[in-house]
C-alpha cells in the first residue's frame, strides 16, 4: 500500500490524476462539463488533461515504471 504522505505516494497520485484527466478529455459530455474552465481551481483538471495528452509517451512510461516500483520493489 502506498502512503499518500510519502514522496512516491504523491507521484502515484499525480500520475493517476494526469491519466484520469487525459482519459476524461476524450469523453465529450465530461469534456464540456469538467474541462471547459481553463483558469482557477477547475483549471487544474484542464491543465492535467493537456499534460496527459501532449506528453502521453512520457506519462505512460512513468506509469509503467511506477507500477513496477510499487508492485515489486516496495
Order of alpha helices (4+ residues) and beta strands (2+ residues): alpha-alpha-alpha-alpha
